[in-house]
Amino acid sequence: MSTIHLVPDDIQAKYVVHEWRNATGVLTTACEGEWLDILEVLRAFELTRSEILTAGGRKSPIAEKIDGRFYELGWEEKNFDTKIEVDGREYESPTHSVDCFKGRVGVEVEWNNKDPFYDRDLNNFRLLFDLRVIDVGVIITRASNLQAIFKDLGKGSSYGASTTHHNKLIPRLEGGGGGGCPILTFAISPALYVDDR
């Protein structure tokens, strides 16, 4: 049975929400403080025309805004030093950094990267869950139907088919890319768009 019904209606009205392995139930019961932070960040977010039109450097202003709000709430970008020991011999097993980490929850923000970044994120969540570091992973990305807005703004080619959007994530998630790790995804939908001209 799914626990996605625990995601508040106002969030489901603005984001395309997908759940793997009862992630919402884990968040609401075992990670309540982190869940409240996530809801606060999601409720405060608006996707503005000006941010879409602003060229990003290493990270887009949209991803920076989301990450920044998490950091204000005490989350941090986190690297984990992991190794595997076999018969007394250690083997490095590095993970990628998690964009936002607090308690036992990892959040990745994938606004407009190449879609293999989803494989990296899901594998990272799988490994950190297996190592008992996280209880749940969250991915905030964009809904595929935002493409119509990007096209209207003359930015369609900047958000190509092989970049990170929800239709590229779900098959990877449903295919078991995150292993046993409960994962909740939120895709920013056109309902969040604000024309701030």
N, C-alpha and C positions, 0 to 999 in steps of 0.2 A: 504494500500500500504506500502511496506517495504522501509526503507531508507538505507538499507545495501549497496546500490550502492555508498554511500558517503564514505565508507571505501576505502582508496587508493589501487590501484591495487597491489603495491609492498607488502603491508601488506597481502592482500588476497592471494598472491602467496606463502606466508610463514606460514600463520596461517589458521586454519579452523575457520571461523567466523560465528557466529550465533547471530541473533538479536531477541529480544522480545519487543514488543510495541514501535517500532520506536526509539530505544535507540540511534542509530547513529545520527538521526536527532536532538534529544535533546542535545547530546554532541556537535555537530558541531555548533549549534545555541545558546544554553543557557549556555554552559560550554566550550567555545572555548579554553581558556587557558589550562584547564585540558585535553581537547582532544589533544592539541598539545603536552603536556607532555606525554600522553599515547602513542602517535605515536612515540615520541622520544625514549621512553623505548623499545617499540616493535622493532623498527628499529635497535637499538644497540644490541639486544639480540642474542647470539649464544648459542646453546646447545652443549657443548663440551663432548667428550669422557671421559676426566679426571674427570669432574664434575659428570657424571653419575656413574663412578666407585668409587667416594668418598662417604663413608658412612656418612649419616646425623645424627645429634644429635636431638635436639628439632626441628630443621628446616634444610632442605637440603641446600647444597650450591647453588643449582639452585634457590630455592625460596628466599634465602638470597640475591642473586645477583639482582633479580628483585625488591624485596622490597627496597634494598639499593639504587638502581638507583632512585626510586620514592622519597626516603627520601632526596637524594641529590637535588632533584628538589622542595623541600619544602613541600612534603606530610608528613603525620605523621600517626602512628598507633593511633587509637582513640577509646576510650570507651565513651559511652553516658550514662548519669544518667537520666533514664526515669521512670516516675511514671504515674499511672492512678488515677484520683480523682473521686470518686462517692459519692454524697451527703456529701461532706466535708471530706470524709475519703480517705486517700491516700493508694494506693497499689503499691509496688515496681514492676516495669516491666523492669528488666534489659535486655540490649541487649548484644550480644557478641561484642568484639572489632572488628573494621574493620582494616584489614592489612594496608591499605593506604587510607588516607582521605585528600581531599583538596577541598575547595569551597563547592560544593554540590554534590560531586562525591565520591563514595566509590569503592575501588578496593580490591578484594580478590584474593590471589594467592594460588591455590590448585594444588601442584605438585604431591604429593604422600601420601595423607592421606586416611583414610577409606572413602568410598563414602558417608556415612551419613553426612559428613561435608558439602556437597552440600546443604542438607536440612537446616542445620543451617545457611549457607550463604544466601540462598534464603529467608528464613523466616526473617532473620535480615534485608535484603534489603527491604522486604515488610513492615516490621514494621517501619523502618526509613523513608521510602517513605510516609507511611500513617501519620506519625508524622510531615511531611514536613521538614525533616532534609536533605534528599538527593533528587536529581532530577533523578539520574540514578545510576545503579550499574554495575560494570564490573568484570568479572571473567576471570582470566588468568589460564589456566590449560594445560593439555597435550592431544594431539590427540591420539586416541586409536591405530592408526597404528604405533605408536612409539614402540609398543611391539616387533616388529621384530628386531629392533636395540638392545633393552634390551636383547633379547634372544641371539643374536649374541655375545654380550659382557658378557654372562654368568650371567646376572642380571634379567632374566625374572621372577624368583620367587619373587624378591623384588618389582615388579610392578604387583601385582596380579589383577585378574578380579574384585575384590570387592574394588579396590582403585579408587582414583579420576582420571578418564579419560573422555573424551568428550561424549562417548556413554552412560555413567552413568548420565551425567548432563542434556542432551537435553530432555529426557522424563520427568524429574522433572520440567524443565523450561516450556516445552509445556503443562504440566499438571497443570500449574498455581501456582507452588511453590513460585514464587516471587510476587504473587498477581498482582496489577496494576503497580508495579515498572518497568520502562523500564530497560532492562538488555542487555548488549552486552558481548558476550563471545569470547575469543581468545584461540584457542587450538594450542599449539606448535607442529609443524609438522616435519616430517623428513627433510624437506627443510632447516631447521635451524641447522641440525646436522653438527658438525665439528669434524673430527678425528684429534685431536691435539697431537698424539703420537710423 
